[in-house]
Amino acid sequence: MKTLPTHSPRSSMLPDDFSAWSGGLADRGAPPVIGIAGSRGKSSVVHLLDAIVGFAGARTAHWTDSGVTIGGRKQRGELLPWTRALGLLGAGELDVAIQELDWDMVHAVGLPRGAYPVLAVINLCVNNDACLLQDETLRALRALRTIREAAHPDALFVLNADDWAVAGGELEGEGNQILVAQSRDTPLMRDHLARGGAAAWVENGDIRFGTEHAADALLPLAEIPITHDGAVGFLTTNVLTAVAVARGIGISASTVANALRLYHPDPLALPGSFTTIDIGGALVIVDRPAPPWFLRAPLRAVARLTATRHVRIIGRASAIPDDELHETGRMLGRGGGLCVLHSEDDAPERTQLLRSGIAANEVPPIVIHVESEAAAIDSVLRALRPDDVVYMLADDPKTAVRRLQRAAERKAEADLDARLTAGT
């Protein structure tokens, strides 16, 4: 493997292919383990990257908050299967392992020093000052220091240049870097490209990878199903991160592009990660509750999706602090439509804060209340119309996804029966 320059790898200095990258690691005694960190989107990037590397013919294992998968097979447990995966890497029976690095896990357990040859950080606070003051963020900043110490001396860092706390904070100037951003005009990106650095960005609707003077257009965003034609910005950032890591370990541009065209995530593998389910032409999106600084991006994306009616579902939302519930309600209620609240009796004071925020909109939505999350899903399904967009902050994402998948299957069967009947 060719030696990478300090701080800003040029595309011509990156590995020629995946075997060159993995062979170089073997020469240096570094295990082919890729760490993916961030406040949101880690699991999505892990699955994206696993799909790209697998499409290239590599044998993979990955570990997310949903568990460990080895060679495409979900394992029982976590620590023992991951230890087994690392053993298979050492024996040459796997080619690469991809690990989600959760802030709390990193802070509590730590990471092996000098071990990871590739580390990607997707986001921290999406440039929100209020977020930077939270206890969770302070733990994340401490975890970033641990991640820096876990990097191999020649490690490649893939960093989000749209989040200053990531690319301009703790890891600024650290090691060899590939930056990603929605635009090459991001200040951190401009400086990085001017110094000859490699990067991934969006230009004229295309995913591009390379340097300021030599960049390839991999494929249009419109050809990547999960980005919804680029309407979902944070999913585009996830794609850019996966692209940068894949190109940084020698996966060819054509392989990356073809893998992205074919990638359709399993909803049950990523429940609550902006999981989309089509039900008779209506789009239902299942997400996890999050404070407003993270909620803004998905709500902005949802608002950009074409819809005749927008519906929101929210319940206990225990991940959202009390003092952020009013703002959360205001954001959910923006644009009118319908808001379905459930489980209000579990914490009436919190629900009142949420309701006050919803009512603060100039044109508030219609608000209805049902007893439980299951009842909320059922009530929306009964009134669901084609071209509706439903955004659900699920207390139990996996159960919600299962329920919605069954509804989608029943709807598809009913539509098929109707077409067959009409044809006869």
C-alpha positions in Angstrom: 0.0 0.0 0.0 1.3 3.4 -0.9 2.3 5.8 1.9 -0.4 8.4 2.7 0.6 12.0 3.2 0.0 13.6 6.6 -3.4 15.3 7.1 -4.8 15.4 3.5 -4.6 12.3 1.4 -4.8 12.9 -2.4 -6.9 10.5 -4.5 -3.8 9.4 -6.4 -2.1 8.4 -3.1 -5.0 6.2 -1.9 -4.7 2.4 -2.2 -5.0 1.0 -5.8 -7.6 -1.6 -4.7 -9.0 -3.4 -1.7 -6.3 -6.1 -1.7 -3.6 -3.3 -1.6 -5.3 -1.8 1.4 -5.7 -5.1 3.3 -2.2 -6.2 2.3 -0.7 -3.0 3.7 -2.5 -3.5 7.0 -1.1 -7.0 7.2 2.4 -5.7 6.7 1.9 -3.2 9.6 0.1 -5.7 11.9 -3.2 -3.7 11.9 -6.5 -5.6 11.9 -8.9 -4.6 9.1 -11.5 -3.1 11.5 -13.4 0.1 10.6 -14.9 2.2 13.4 -18.0 4.3 12.7 -18.9 7.0 15.4 -21.4 9.8 15.6 -24.5 11.0 17.5 -26.9 9.8 14.8 -26.7 7.6 11.7 -24.0 5.2 12.8 -26.0 2.0 12.1 -27.1 3.3 8.7 -23.5 3.9 7.6 -22.3 0.6 9.0 -25.0 -1.2 6.9 -24.3 0.9 3.8 -20.6 0.2 4.0 -21.1 -3.5 4.7 -23.3 -3.6 1.5 -20.6 -1.8 -0.6 -17.7 -3.9 0.7 -19.8 -7.1 0.3 -20.7 -6.1 -3.2 -17.0 -5.9 -3.9 -16.7 -9.6 -2.9 -15.2 -9.1 0.5 -16.3 -11.3 3.5 -17.6 -9.0 6.3 -18.8 -8.8 9.8 -20.4 -5.9 11.5 -21.6 -4.8 15.0 -24.3 -2.3 15.6 -26.8 -1.6 18.4 -28.9 -4.3 16.8 -26.2 -6.9 17.4 -23.4 -8.7 15.5 -23.7 -10.1 12.0 -21.0 -12.4 10.5 -21.0 -13.3 6.9 -24.6 -12.1 6.6 -25.9 -14.1 9.5 -27.2 -12.5 12.6 -25.5 -13.9 15.8 -26.8 -14.4 19.2 -25.2 -12.2 21.8 -22.6 -9.5 21.1 -19.3 -9.7 22.9 -18.6 -13.4 22.2 -19.7 -13.2 18.5 -17.6 -10.1 18.0 -14.6 -11.8 19.6 -15.2 -14.7 17.2 -15.4 -12.3 14.2 -12.0 -10.7 15.2 -10.6 -14.2 15.4 -11.9 -15.0 11.9 -10.2 -11.8 10.7 -6.9 -12.9 12.1 -7.3 -16.3 10.5 -8.0 -14.8 7.1 -11.6 -16.2 7.0 -13.1 -12.7 7.0 -11.7 -9.7 5.1 -13.1 -6.7 7.1 -15.1 -5.9 10.2 -17.2 -2.7 10.7 -18.0 -1.6 14.2 -20.4 1.0 15.4 -18.8 3.1 18.2 -21.4 4.4 20.6 -20.4 7.4 22.6 -21.4 5.9 26.0 -19.9 2.5 25.2 -16.6 4.2 24.2 -16.7 6.4 27.3 -17.5 3.5 29.7 -15.4 0.6 28.2 -12.7 2.3 26.2 -11.1 1.1 23.0 -7.8 -0.6 22.2 -5.1 2.0 21.7 -3.6 2.4 18.2 -5.7 -0.4 16.7 -8.1 1.1 14.1 -6.8 1.7 10.6 -10.0 3.6 9.6 -12.3 5.8 11.7 -15.3 7.7 10.5 -17.2 10.3 12.5 -20.6 11.3 11.1 -21.7 14.1 13.4 -21.7 15.5 16.9 -24.0 18.4 17.3 -24.8 19.5 13.8 -23.5 23.0 14.7 -26.0 23.6 17.5 -24.6 25.5 20.5 -27.4 24.3 22.8 -26.4 20.7 22.0 -22.7 21.4 22.9 -23.8 22.2 26.5 -25.6 18.9 27.1 -24.1 16.1 29.3 -24.5 13.6 26.5 -22.3 15.9 24.2 -19.7 16.3 26.9 -19.5 12.5 27.1 -19.2 12.4 23.3 -16.3 14.9 23.3 -14.5 12.7 25.9 -15.2 9.7 23.7 -13.7 11.5 20.7 -10.4 11.7 22.5 -10.6 8.0 23.2 -11.3 7.4 19.5 -8.3 9.5 18.5 -6.1 7.4 20.8 -7.6 4.2 19.3 -6.4 5.2 15.8 -3.5 3.3 14.3 -0.5 5.7 13.7 -1.3 5.6 9.9 -5.1 5.7 10.4 -7.4 7.2 7.8 -10.1 9.5 9.3 -13.3 10.2 7.4 -14.9 13.3 8.9 -18.1 15.4 8.3 -17.0 18.9 7.3 -20.6 20.1 7.7 -20.2 19.6 11.4 -17.5 21.9 12.8 -17.3 20.0 16.1 -16.2 16.9 14.1 -13.9 18.2 11.4 -12.8 21.5 13.1 -12.7 20.4 16.7 -11.1 17.5 18.6 -10.0 15.8 15.4 -8.9 18.8 13.4 -5.6 18.0 11.5 -5.6 14.5 13.0 -3.8 11.9 10.8 -4.8 11.3 7.2 -8.2 12.7 6.4 -11.0 12.4 3.8 -13.7 15.0 4.4 -17.3 14.8 3.4 -19.9 17.6 2.9 -23.0 18.5 1.1 -21.1 21.1 -0.9 -17.4 21.7 -1.8 -18.0 25.3 -0.7 -18.2 24.4 3.0 -15.4 26.4 4.7 -13.6 23.4 6.1 -13.9 21.6 2.8 -12.6 24.5 0.8 -9.4 24.6 2.9 -9.0 20.8 2.8 -9.3 20.7 -1.0 -7.0 23.7 -1.4 -4.3 21.6 0.5 -4.8 18.8 -2.0 -7.0 16.7 0.2 -9.4 14.0 -1.0 -13.1 14.4 -0.3 -16.7 13.4 -1.1 -19.4 15.9 -1.9 -22.5 16.7 -3.9 -22.2 18.8 -7.1 -25.0 19.3 -9.6 -26.9 16.4 -8.2 -24.0 14.0 -8.4 -21.9 12.3 -5.8 -18.3 13.2 -6.5 -15.1 11.9 -5.0 -11.6 13.1 -5.5 -9.6 16.3 -5.1 -10.1 19.9 -6.1 -8.7 19.3 -9.6 -9.4 15.6 -10.2 -12.8 14.3 -9.0 -14.9 11.6 -10.4 -18.7 11.8 -10.6 -19.8 8.4 -9.1 -23.5 8.6 -9.8 -26.5 11.0 -9.5 -28.3 11.2 -6.1 -31.5 10.3 -8.0 -30.1 6.8 -8.6 -29.6 6.2 -4.9 -33.0 5.0 -3.5 -32.3 5.8 0.2 -31.7 9.5 -0.5 -35.1 10.2 -2.0 -33.6 12.2 -4.8 -31.4 14.0 -2.4 -34.3 15.4 -0.4 -33.1 13.7 2.9 -29.9 15.6 3.5 -28.6 13.6 6.5 -29.0 10.3 4.5 -27.0 11.9 1.8 -24.3 12.6 4.4 -24.4 8.9 5.4 -24.0 8.0 1.8 -21.0 10.4 1.4 -19.4 8.9 4.5 -19.8 5.3 3.2 -18.4 6.4 -0.2 -15.4 8.1 1.4 -14.5 5.1 3.5 -15.1 2.6 0.6 -12.9 4.7 -1.8 -10.4 5.2 1.0 -9.9 1.4 1.4 -9.6 0.8 -2.3 -13.1 -0.1 -3.5 -13.5 1.1 -7.1 -15.8 3.9 -8.0 -17.9 1.7 -10.3 -18.3 -0.9 -7.5 -19.4 1.8 -5.0 -21.9 3.3 -7.5 -23.4 -0.1 -8.4 -23.8 -1.1 -4.8 -25.5 2.2 -3.9 -28.0 1.8 -6.8 -29.0 -1.7 -5.5 -29.0 -0.9 -1.8 -32.3 -1.3 0.0 -32.0 -1.5 3.8 -33.9 -4.1 5.7 -36.4 -2.1 7.9 -36.0 -4.5 10.8 -32.2 -4.2 10.7 -32.5 -0.4 11.1 -35.7 0.2 13.0 -36.1 3.9 13.9 -33.3 5.1 11.6 -35.6 7.1 9.3 -37.0 3.7 8.3 -39.3 4.1 5.3 -42.3 1.8 4.5 -44.6 2.2 1.5 -48.2 1.3 2.3 -50.4 1.6 -0.8 -48.6 4.7 -2.1 -48.4 6.3 1.3 -44.9 6.7 2.9 -44.6 5.9 6.6 -41.3 6.9 8.2 -40.3 5.5 11.6 -37.7 7.4 13.6 -36.5 7.6 17.1 -37.3 10.6 19.3 -34.5 13.1 19.6 -33.9 16.6 20.9 -34.8 19.5 18.5 -31.2 20.0 17.2 -31.3 16.5 15.7 -35.0 16.5 14.9 -34.7 19.6 12.6 -32.9 17.6 9.9 -35.4 14.8 9.5 -38.4 17.2 9.8 -36.9 19.4 7.1 -36.4 16.3 4.9 -40.0 15.1 5.5 -41.4 18.6 4.6 -39.6 18.3 1.3 -41.3 15.0 0.4 -44.3 15.4 -1.9 -47.4 14.7 0.0 -51.1 15.6 0.0 -51.2 15.4 3.8 -48.6 15.2 6.5 -49.2 13.2 9.7 -47.1 13.1 12.8 -47.2 10.4 15.6 -45.5 10.9 19.0 -45.8 9.3 22.4 -43.7 9.3 25.5 -40.6 10.5 23.7 -38.5 9.8 26.8 -35.2 10.7 24.9 -36.4 14.3 24.7 -35.7 16.4 27.8 -38.6 18.2 29.4 -37.3 21.6 28.6 -37.1 20.7 24.9 -40.7 19.4 24.6 -42.3 22.7 23.8 -39.9 23.3 20.9 -40.3 19.7 19.8 -44.1 20.2 19.7 -43.8 23.5 17.7 -41.6 21.7 15.2 -43.9 18.7 14.8 -46.9 20.9 14.4 -45.4 23.2 11.8 -47.3 23.1 8.5 -50.6 21.9 9.8 -51.8 18.4 8.9 -52.6 15.9 11.6 -50.8 15.1 14.9 -51.6 11.9 16.7 -50.5 11.8 20.4 -50.5 8.7 22.5 -49.6 7.5 26.0 -50.5 10.9 27.4 -51.6 9.4 30.8 -48.0 8.1 31.4 -46.7 11.7 31.8 -49.4 14.3 31.6 -47.0 17.2 32.4 -44.7 16.3 29.5 -47.7 15.9 27.2 -48.9 19.4 28.1 -45.5 20.9 27.2 -45.7 19.1 23.9 -49.3 20.3 23.2 -48.4 23.9 24.1 -45.6 23.8 21.5 -48.0 22.3 18.8 -50.6 25.0 19.6 -47.9 27.8 19.2 -47.9 27.4 15.4 -49.7 30.0 13.4 -51.7 27.2 11.7 -51.6 24.3 14.1 -52.5 20.8 13.0 -55.5 18.8 14.1 -54.5 16.9 17.2 -56.1 13.6 18.3 -55.2 11.4 21.2 -55.2 7.6 21.5 -54.2 5.3 24.3 -51.1 3.5 23.0 -48.5 3.4 20.2 -50.3 0.4 18.6 -53.6 2.3 18.7 -51.9 5.3 17.1 -50.6 3.2 14.2 -54.0 1.5 13.7 -55.9 4.8 13.7 -53.6 6.3 11.1 -53.7 3.1 9.0 -57.5 3.3 8.9 -57.4 6.8 7.6 -54.3 6.4 5.4 -54.6 7.8 1.9 -52.2 7.4 -1.1 -49.6 10.2 -1.1 -49.8 10.7 2.6 -46.5 11.1 4.4 -46.5 9.9 8.0 -43.6 10.7 10.3 -43.5 8.6 13.5 -41.3 9.1 16.5 -41.6 5.6 17.9 -41.1 4.6 21.5 -40.7 1.0 20.3 -39.3 1.2 16.8 -38.9 -2.5 16.1 -42.5 -3.3 17.1 -43.8 -0.3 15.1 -41.9 -1.4 12.0 -43.2 -5.0 12.3 -46.8 -3.7 12.6 -46.4 -1.4 9.6 -44.7 -4.1 7.5 -47.7 -6.4 8.1 -50.0 -3.6 7.1 -48.0 -3.1 3.9 -48.2 -6.8 3.1 -52.0 -6.8 3.6 -52.5 -3.7 1.5 -50.3 -5.2 -1.3 -52.3 -8.5 -1.2 -55.7 -6.6 -1.3 -54.5 -4.4 -4.2 -53.4 -7.5 -6.1 -56.8 -9.2 -5.5 -58.6 -6.1 -6.7 -56.6 -6.0 -9.9 -57.1 -9.7 -10.5 -60.9 -9.3 -9.9 -61.0 -6.3 -12.2 -59.2 -8.3 -14.9 -61.7 -11.1 -14.8 
